[in-house]
Amino acid sequence: MRVDSTAIRQIDYEPEHGKLFVTFIDGDEYVYVGVPPRVTEAFERAPSKGRFFQRMIRDRYPYNRV
């Protein structure tokens, strides 16, 4: 889903695999593995996607660049 953010363009989630796909404004895309649905739901609702990402996702889950 596209999001309103100055840092993040799009968030997609595969609940069956716990994979969170994050596309940044510059086009870089990463997949974060093992992200619980509740974290993704909170991310989608967060007023500041960039701040939420920094505090709750970055460096907390294994990731790869897509």
ROLO-855075 format. One record per atom (N, C-alpha, C): residue number from 0; residue in three letters; atom name; x, y, z. Coordinates in Angstrom, 3 decimals, m for minus. Atoms other than C-alpha are relative to their C-alpha. Layout:
k,r,a,c1,c2,c3
NUM,ALA,CA,X,Y,Z
...
END
This chain:
k,r,a,c1,c2,c3
0,MET,N,0.837,m1.178,0.000
0,MET,CA,0.000,0.000,0.000
0,MET,C,0.883,1.243,0.000
1,ARG,N,m0.733,m1.259,0.013
1,ARG,CA,1.224,3.461,m0.796
1,ARG,C,m0.322,0.754,1.289
2,VAL,N,0.186,m0.731,m1.253
2,VAL,CA,1.719,5.648,2.258
2,VAL,C,0.399,1.453,m0.171
3,ASP,N,m0.309,m1.421,m0.008
3,ASP,CA,1.899,9.349,2.977
3,ASP,C,1.178,0.211,0.948
4,SER,N,m1.218,m0.134,m0.802
4,SER,CA,5.477,9.851,4.144
4,SER,C,1.068,0.704,m0.820
5,THR,N,m1.116,m0.642,0.703
5,THR,CA,8.534,11.918,3.294
5,THR,C,1.172,m0.957,m0.170
6,ALA,N,m1.110,0.958,0.066
6,ALA,CA,10.788,8.854,3.746
6,ALA,C,m0.374,m1.311,m0.676
7,ILE,N,0.433,1.318,0.452
7,ILE,CA,8.725,5.811,2.768
7,ILE,C,m1.115,0.137,m1.018
8,ARG,N,0.988,m0.070,1.080
8,ARG,CA,6.772,5.321,m0.443
8,ARG,C,m1.083,m1.064,0.142
9,GLN,N,0.952,1.099,0.018
9,GLN,CA,5.163,1.928,0.045
9,GLN,C,0.347,m1.046,1.050
10,ILE,N,m0.134,1.089,m0.965
10,ILE,CA,4.585,m0.826,2.604
10,ILE,C,m0.854,m1.159,m0.503
11,ASP,N,0.747,1.204,0.359
11,ASP,CA,3.563,m4.377,1.676
11,ASP,C,0.355,m1.076,1.013
12,TYR,N,m0.204,1.004,m1.041
12,TYR,CA,3.162,m7.333,4.004
12,TYR,C,m0.544,m1.342,m0.446
13,GLU,N,0.423,1.382,0.233
13,GLU,CA,2.975,m11.107,3.572
13,GLU,C,m0.137,m0.670,1.366
14,PRO,N,0.165,0.519,m1.363
14,PRO,CA,1.465,m12.319,6.871
14,PRO,C,0.368,m1.477,0.146
15,GLU,N,m0.302,1.430,m0.111
15,GLU,CA,1.910,m16.010,6.083
15,GLU,C,1.489,m0.276,0.150
16,HIS,N,m1.449,0.154,m0.130
16,HIS,CA,5.690,m15.482,5.962
16,HIS,C,0.627,1.037,0.928
17,GLY,N,m0.519,m1.046,m0.880
17,GLY,CA,6.024,m12.482,8.273
17,GLY,C,0.983,0.914,m0.701
18,LYS,N,m0.911,m0.842,0.786
18,LYS,CA,7.696,m10.510,5.485
18,LYS,C,m0.607,1.382,m0.222
19,LEU,N,0.393,m1.386,0.198
19,LEU,CA,7.448,m6.741,5.457
19,LEU,C,0.896,0.610,m1.062
20,PHE,N,m0.730,m0.648,1.084
20,PHE,CA,8.461,m5.014,2.232
20,PHE,C,m0.153,1.505,0.155
21,VAL,N,0.010,m1.452,m0.165
21,VAL,CA,9.415,m1.360,2.585
21,VAL,C,0.726,0.611,m1.191
22,THR,N,m0.602,m0.731,1.108
22,THR,CA,10.038,0.853,m0.432
22,THR,C,0.163,1.448,0.437
23,PHE,N,m0.304,m1.367,m0.409
23,PHE,CA,11.729,4.150,0.323
23,PHE,C,m0.204,0.965,m1.162
24,ILE,N,0.240,m1.042,0.996
24,ILE,CA,11.228,7.427,m1.530
24,ILE,C,1.038,m0.065,m1.127
25,ASP,N,m1.050,0.053,1.032
25,ASP,CA,14.560,6.949,m3.359
25,ASP,C,m0.086,m1.248,m0.869
26,GLY,N,0.198,1.196,0.812
26,GLY,CA,13.283,3.614,m4.769
26,GLY,C,0.622,m1.257,0.572
27,ASP,N,m0.584,1.190,m0.624
27,ASP,CA,15.342,1.296,m2.561
27,ASP,C,m1.097,m0.805,0.685
28,GLU,N,0.992,0.862,m0.622
28,GLU,CA,13.309,m1.711,m1.426
28,GLU,C,0.704,m1.063,0.843
29,TYR,N,m0.547,0.982,m0.927
29,TYR,CA,14.027,m3.964,1.541
29,TYR,C,m1.117,m0.902,0.488
30,VAL,N,0.941,0.916,m0.620
30,VAL,CA,12.333,m7.021,2.977
30,VAL,C,0.512,m0.315,1.407
31,TYR,N,m0.295,0.284,m1.402
31,TYR,CA,12.257,m7.466,6.765
31,TYR,C,m0.758,m1.273,0.375
32,VAL,N,0.556,1.323,m0.251
32,VAL,CA,11.643,m11.006,7.999
32,VAL,C,m0.324,m0.190,1.485
33,GLY,N,0.399,0.291,m1.374
33,GLY,CA,9.793,m12.146,11.118
33,GLY,C,m0.755,1.127,0.666
34,VAL,N,0.735,m1.141,m0.561
34,VAL,CA,7.775,m8.966,11.555
34,VAL,C,m1.430,m0.449,0.337
35,PRO,N,1.360,0.423,m0.387
35,PRO,CA,4.578,m9.705,13.530
35,PRO,C,m1.069,0.906,m0.616
36,PRO,N,1.091,m0.813,0.565
36,PRO,CA,1.238,m8.540,12.122
36,PRO,C,m0.299,1.253,0.811
37,ARG,N,0.329,m1.175,m0.834
37,ARG,CA,0.686,m6.202,15.095
37,ARG,C,0.972,1.152,m0.233
38,VAL,N,m0.991,m1.041,0.276
38,VAL,CA,3.915,m4.324,14.307
38,VAL,C,m0.305,0.652,m1.347
39,THR,N,0.334,m0.532,1.325
39,THR,CA,2.943,m3.961,10.651
39,THR,C,m1.250,0.868,0.065
40,GLU,N,1.229,m0.786,m0.138
40,GLU,CA,m0.539,m2.751,11.589
40,GLU,C,0.279,1.348,0.664
41,ALA,N,m0.368,m1.249,m0.674
41,ALA,CA,0.936,m0.157,13.950
41,ALA,C,0.797,0.903,m0.939
42,PHE,N,m0.790,m0.742,0.986
42,PHE,CA,3.388,0.892,11.212
42,PHE,C,m0.930,0.701,m0.984
43,GLU,N,0.951,m0.580,0.963
43,GLU,CA,0.526,1.450,8.778
43,GLU,C,m0.789,1.153,0.608
44,ARG,N,0.782,m1.044,m0.672
44,ARG,CA,m1.338,3.584,11.351
44,ARG,C,0.839,1.161,0.522
45,ALA,N,m0.876,m1.012,m0.613
45,ALA,CA,1.677,5.573,12.575
45,ALA,C,m0.078,1.333,m0.738
46,PRO,N,0.030,m1.308,0.658
46,PRO,CA,1.454,9.309,11.919
46,PRO,C,1.319,0.331,m0.701
47,SER,N,m1.304,m0.189,0.640
47,SER,CA,5.191,9.357,11.136
47,SER,C,0.579,m1.374,m0.323
48,LYS,N,m0.501,1.317,0.423
48,LYS,CA,6.181,6.284,9.129
48,LYS,C,1.508,m0.104,0.202
49,GLY,N,m1.450,0.013,m0.137
49,GLY,CA,9.862,7.239,9.165
49,GLY,C,0.439,m0.193,1.436
50,ARG,N,m0.345,0.143,m1.408
50,ARG,CA,10.011,7.615,12.947
50,ARG,C,m0.341,m1.391,0.531
51,PHE,N,0.389,1.332,m0.441
51,PHE,CA,8.109,4.401,13.528
51,PHE,C,0.993,m1.030,m0.528
52,PHE,N,m0.956,0.931,0.602
52,PHE,CA,10.422,2.554,11.128
52,PHE,C,1.315,0.015,0.776
53,GLN,N,m1.268,m0.119,m0.717
53,GLN,CA,13.516,3.859,12.922
53,GLN,C,m0.062,m0.633,1.388
54,ARG,N,0.121,0.484,m1.384
54,ARG,CA,12.228,2.952,16.392
54,ARG,C,m0.380,m1.466,0.109
55,MET,N,0.619,1.311,m0.208
55,MET,CA,10.377,m0.318,15.818
55,MET,C,0.386,m1.091,m1.002
56,ILE,N,m0.295,1.010,1.028
56,ILE,CA,11.694,m2.036,12.672
56,ILE,C,1.481,m0.057,m0.336
57,ARG,N,m1.411,m0.025,0.382
57,ARG,CA,15.166,m0.954,11.615
57,ARG,C,0.866,m0.583,1.119
58,ASP,N,m0.932,0.649,m0.918
58,ASP,CA,17.891,m3.027,13.289
58,ASP,C,m0.660,m0.941,1.018
59,ARG,N,0.690,0.929,m0.902
59,ARG,CA,15.263,m5.193,15.049
59,ARG,C,m0.332,m1.321,m0.706
60,TYR,N,0.358,1.188,0.777
60,TYR,CA,14.519,m7.663,12.245
60,TYR,C,1.039,m0.213,m1.092
61,PRO,N,m0.925,0.251,1.106
61,PRO,CA,16.763,m9.407,9.707
61,PRO,C,m0.595,0.546,m1.301
62,TYR,N,0.493,m0.600,1.245
62,TYR,CA,16.538,m7.793,6.281
62,TYR,C,0.953,m0.284,m1.150
63,ASN,N,m0.785,0.071,1.238
63,ASN,CA,17.747,m7.977,2.707
63,ASN,C,m0.508,1.066,m0.947
64,ARG,N,0.413,m0.916,1.054
64,ARG,CA,17.714,m5.503,m0.115
64,ARG,C,m0.612,m0.833,m1.126
65,VAL,N,0.687,0.726,1.066
65,VAL,CA,15.314,m6.599,m2.836
65,VAL,C,0.533,0.434,m1.345
END
